[in-house]
Amino acid sequence: MRTSAALITLILALAAPRAMALDMGDALLKAWEKKDAIVKTTKALRKGFQELSDEEEYYIGRAVAARILTDYKTVNDPAKTEYLNTAGQTLALYSTRPATFAGYHFRIIASGEVNAFAAPGGFIFVTTGLLAHVKSEDQLAAVLAHEIAHVTLKHGLGAIKSANLTQAFTILGTEAVKEYSSADLSALTTAFEGVINDVVNQLVVNGYSRTQEYDADQEAVRIAYKAGYNPSGLAEFLASLAAMTAGDSKELGFYKTHPPAGERKSKVESFITKKKLEGAPSQARDARFQARFM
């Protein structure tokens, strides 16, 4: 596996504002002071940013997750968090990418928005607002599988704009350049912060394209079906969202960042029928879900 220690050092530093939230140590701040890490990282990226290793993707995702946690607080509920992770880890095993560099991580964040985010590398956040509208474990599994699909399809990394690297490449110049001024290093830092912002804006503000969302829906159906869940849970969840009033500002998150729920529901149902992925509800799963969330 190709690994860029410089990239890892740099991305760790970008996550420093909420380091403790993701178990990052004070060493990150010291690493950030090493200009060689910044320089070597940019040279590595110039060779091809799309060729990131799993380890590099993980640290980018961790920086993105830390940035998200500057705006959202995690919910301190061990029972619900354990339940979420058990379901999520099980679903991930049936995805096309059952293992990431440091595994999948599922957390509940306090927000009235009906939304969920998946950062590169396997950091997945579900809002309390969304959980309030989930009525069964099959529906929850569908939501988690959809976010896992965004990770396996690397949609988050696709949000990074090459323009944010242009300035850094220009500053680096030729291989013969040996020293960089404090202004140069500041500009490089800004460029890489832009990389993280690209992903955060895609997840939280702009959302993915319709094609990406439909692809994630189809992959979610496959994952849920393989894991033994009723894949129609996704259609059921989308149906409930379609019936909601979009005028409530607390619920705008989903509507801002996803295609119309009714449209997605129709496509999901057609896909399930076409691929013969029908499933059935389970009283055991429903009872398990209700014990935690109802």
N, C-alpha and C positions, 0 to 999 in steps of 0.2 A: 504494500500500500504506500503510495506517495504521500509524504507528510511534510508540510511546511511549518517548522517550529516558529518561524517568524510570524506567519499569519496567525497562528494560535495565540502568540503573545500579544499581538496587536488587537485582535478581536476580544480577548479577555479584558484588555484595558478599556475598550469601548463599553463594556458591560459594567464597569466599576460603580456607576451611580447607585445601582441596586444590588451590589455584590452579595450582601448578606442574604438577600431574598433567595438566591440560588446557590448558597453555600460556597461563595467565592471568597478567597482570603485576601489579606492585606498585601500579599505578594504581587497582586495585579498592579497596584499603584507603582511598585518598584519596577516592574517589567515595562510599564508605560514610559519610563524615563530613558529607555535604551533606544537611541535613534537607529542603531543598526537593524533592529527588528523591523522598524518601519520601512527602511530602505530595502532590505532583503525581501520583505513581503511584497512591495510594489513590483520589484523585479520578477518575482515568482508569478504574480498575477498577470504581468505583461505577456507571459508565455501562454496564457489561456485561462481566464477566470472560470470558464465552464468546466474545467477539469479538476474541480475541487475534490479532495479526498473526503471520505466519510467523517474523518476527524475534523477537518477544516469546516465542513458543513455544520458539524455539531457546535463548534465554537461561535460560528456566525449566528446560529439559531439561539444559542445561549445569550448572546449580546442582544438579539432581537427581543427575546423573552424578558430580559432585564429592562429593556426600554419600555415594553408594554406594562411592566409592573411599576413604572413610575406614575402611571395613570390609573391603574387598577390595583385594588388590594385583594390578596388571596383570602379565602374563607377558611378559618381555623375550625374544621369539622373533620376529625380523624376518621370517623365511621363513613361519612359520605365520600371523602377523598380516597379511602381504601377501596370502597365499592367501585368508584369511578376507575381507579387504576386497575383493579382486577378485571373489570369488563374490557377496558382499553387494551391491556396487555394480551388478553385472550384474543381479541379481534386482530391485533397486530400480527399475531402468529400466523394468521390466515391471509395476510396481505402479501403482495409481491416483494415486500421488504420487511420481513419479520424481525430483523435486528438492525438497529442503527448503531453508531459508534458507542454511545453511552445509554442506549435504550430509550424507550418512550416514557414521557413524563406527562401526567394528566393532573391538572389543578382546576379548582373552582375559583372564579373571581367574582367579587361583589359588584354587580351592575344590574340595573333594571333593564338594560338592553337585551333583546333576544338575539344572542350572537355566540359565536365560537371562533377561536383563532388557532391556527397551526403554524408554528414557526419551524424553519428548516431544522432538520436533525431529530425531530420528534417531540418538541415542546407544544403541548396542546392545552388550551384554556377554554373552559365552558363557563358562561355567565350564569348567575343565579336567576336572571330573567328568563333565560332559555330553559333552565331546568324546571321552572315553574309551569312551563307549557308541555313538558314531556310527561306522558301518561302511562308509560310502560317501559320495561327493560328493552323490549324490541325497538322502541322508538329511540331510547337512549343509545342503544348499540348502533343504530343507523346514523345518529349524529356523530358519534365517535369514529365510526368507520369512514364517514365522509371526510373528517379532518385528517384521519390517518392517510386517506387517499391523496390529500393535498401534499403530504410529506413524501409518500412513495413516488408521486408524479413530479416532485420537486418544483411545484408551482411557486413557492416562495422565492427560491433562488432565481427563477425566471423573471422576477420583478426587478432585479438589480439592473440599473441602467449603466451602460458602458460609459456614458458621458461623465459619470461621477469618477471614473478612473482616469480620464483624459488628462486632467490637471496634474495628477500624480506622475503619469508617464512623462509628461513634458518636463516636469521638474527633475526627474531622474536623468533625462538626457542619455548620454552614451555610457557604456560600461566603464569608460576611463574616469568618469567623475568620481572623486573620492570623498569630498567634504560637502556638507549641506548646511546652510545657515539656519538659524532658529526660525526665520520666516518660512523657509522651504519646508521644514518639518511641521510647522503649524499648518501650512497648506495641505500637506500630505494627510495630516490628522483629519482635517476638514473633509477631504475627499473620501476617506474611509468611513467617517461618520455618515456621509451621504449614502454610502452603500447600505448601512443599517437602516437609515431612514427610508430608503426605497422599499425595503421589505415591510417595515412597520406601516408605512402609508398604504401599501397594497392590502395588508391584512385588515387594518382598522378603519381606514378612510375610504379608499377607492374600491376595494373588493377585486375579485378575479373576474376574468371575462366570462361571458355566458358559456363559451365552449369549455373552459376550464371547470366551471361549476357542474356542467352536465357530465363531463368526464369523471369528476369526483363522485357524482351521484351514482353513476354506473359502477364505478369501482367499489363504492360503499355497498351497493346491493350484492355484488359478488362476494365481498368480504363477509358480510352478515350471513349470507346463505351458507358459505363454507364453514362458518363458525357455529352453525346450528341455530341461528336466530331466524325469525320470520322477516325476510327482507322487505315485506310490505310495511314494516314499521316506519320506513322512510316516507312512504307515500302517506301514511296516516299522520305523521308529524307535519308534513308539508300541508296536508289538508287543514289541520288545525291552525296553522299559521295563515293560510289563505283566508280563513274565516275571521281572523283578527282585524281590528280596526287599525289601520296604518297611521292614523293621526296622532296617536299617543307618542310624545317625544321620547319616552323611556323605551319605546320599542323600535325606534328608527334604525338601530344598528343593523338588524337583519335586512331590512328593506333597502338600506343604503348600500350594502355590500354583497347582495345576492340578487339574482334574477327573480321575477315574480314567482311566489310559491306555487300558485295554481298551475303555472306553466311547467314548473319542474315536476310537480306531482303527476301530470299527464305523461310526461316523458318517462318517468320512473315506472309507472304502471305498464306502459307499452314495452319497456325494456324487460321487465319481469315476465310478462306474458311471452314475449318473443324468445327469451332464453330459457323459458320453463323453469324459473327459479322460485316458484311458489312455495310458501312455507305455512306454518300454522302457529297460532298463539300458544302460550304455555302458562298454565296456572301457577306452576312452580316459579317461573321467572317473574310473573306479575306479583306474586306474594313477596318475593325477595325484594323487588323494586319498591313496593308499597311500604315495606318495613323500614326503608331508608328515606324515602322521599315524600311519602304521602301523610 
